Amino acid sequence: MRHVLALCFLWLLAGCATEVQPTSVPSPTATKTATAVPPTLPPPNLTINNTPVPSPAPGLPTGHVFQSPEYGVHLSQWWHVDDVLPRDLEMTQAMGFGWVKQNFPWRDIEGNAKGEYDWYRTDRIVAQVNEAGLKLLVRLDHQPLWSVRALPDELIRANQPPVNYQDFGDFCHTLAERYKGQIHAYQVWNEPNLSREWGDQPPNPVEYTALLQTCYKGIKAADPAAIVISAGLAPTGTQPPDAMPDADFLQGMYDAGAAAYFDVLGLNAPGYKAPPETSPDEAEIEGNGWGNGRWFVFRHVEDMRAIMVANGDEAKQVALLEMGWMVRQEFHPTYTWHGVTEAQQADYLTGAYQWAREHWQPWIGLMTTIYMADADWQPEQHEQYWWSIILPDGTPRPAYEALRVMEK
């Protein structure tokens, strides 16, 4: 989506740390042109050397690291690791879900200077998740100020790759080394096919592949058994410079050699207003009311899977890193066109898992529902509030109860 959340970089100028949690929702119509092109960043070092993909876990088919499917939920308690996180972990257990996802913002871990780490929150999250008998997926992005300080102030953004990609690779290695065997999977960046997630620069799959490569190598050197998942791509038809259609971006990743640097392909799969069984063919027919594009339905995942197969990467699985339907609301005008009722949210989420079980085995892996709401989210200020399956105070929406009792 274009400009859903205002890019905030005051924290960069002040040297403070703030977590940003955008939701992947493109514009309801594809945008072909833009009125302004942002300043151009200096090109990074894009040396890419292909290496073999590691062997799969014992007992799974070649290329498969997840059972098909596995069930996950996105937590949001970075700032509430001691008071709210235990509640959310108990609610995850009660759902019968085995995985949780949590953002690990680079800037909040290695924020002051290269090599200076604050492990308090990561230690608490990792320990509690493991004590709960759950598996942990962490998302890595949001650069610290020191990693982009060489840029002019006018080029510094809230989420952009570092000037030196190896700084990110070193961070990935240190994190994986500290939590070897305790963090089970890593998501490398989020939605790099959106300009606002790539420093307001036109999305570039070659640049993202170079960043993915350095993080992959860092993680695997420290914890070869850890699962590396590529960034969740935002489903969109918007063209550069504001975004790049996810299908084009994925093909660009393959052309750049990215297949050697992820174990599982990451995708984001919001359903917008359509039921989960709606086909991409139906969605792109004008007048059907689903958005007039193949990317406006949950099953757009099948289009992306076809690209994997066409590039000879069919042995790997797909992980859905964000999936959900937004409850109807009026506070965030950009989203009002695709809001659903709470009852529909519940039916569509359970239907999505059922569709995957019946049609996407064995290539579908982890499926991550958004969100367990951050305790601080407010309905007027945070659109994520309306995607969540529980309210900030822990009150379940019907979707939570439906996911709890559904067949797994």
FENHUSUL-V322394 format. One record per backbone hydrogen bond with DSSP energy under -1.0 kcal/mol. NH is the residue of the N-H (numbers start at 1). CO is the residue of the C=O. Records with the same first field share a line. If there is no record, write none. Layout:
BEGIN
NH=CO + CO
END
This chain:
BEGIN
13=9
14=10
15=11
16=11
25=23
60=57
64=61
70=365
72=367
73=99
74=369
75=101
80=77
84=80
85=80
88=84
89=85
90=86
91=87
92=88
93=89
94=90
95=91
96=93
97=92
98=71
99=71
100=135
101=73
102=137
104=139
106=141
107=142
108=105
109=106
110=106
116=113
118=109
123=119
124=120
125=121
126=122
127=123
128=124
129=125
130=126
131=127
132=128
133=130
134=129
135=98
137=100
138=185
139=102
140=187
148=145
151=148
155=152
156=153
163=147
167=164
169=165
170=166
171=167
172=168
173=169
174=170
175=171
176=172
177=173
178=174
179=175
182=179
183=179
184=136
185=136
186=227
187=138
188=229
189=140 + 187
191=232
194=191
195=242
197=194
198=195
199=159
200=195
201=198
208=204
209=205
210=206
211=207
212=208
213=209
214=210
215=211
216=212
217=213
218=214
219=215
220=216
221=217
222=218
223=219
226=223
227=184
229=186
230=264
239=31
244=193
249=245
250=246
251=247
252=248
253=249
254=250
255=251
256=252
257=254
258=253
260=257
261=258
263=228
264=228
265=317
267=319
268=233
269=322
271=324
274=271
278=275
283=279
284=280
285=282
288=285
296=293
300=297
301=298
302=299
304=300
305=301
306=302
307=303
308=304
309=305
310=306
311=307
312=309
313=308
316=313
318=363
319=265
320=366
321=267
323=368
327=386
328=340
335=332
338=335
339=336
340=326
345=341
346=342
347=343
348=344
349=345
350=346
351=347
352=348
353=349
354=350
355=351
356=352
357=353
358=354
359=355
360=356
364=360
365=318
367=70
368=320
369=72
370=323
372=74
377=374
382=378
385=382
386=383
387=384
388=384
389=371
391=395
394=391
397=389
401=397
402=398
403=399
404=400
405=401
406=402
END
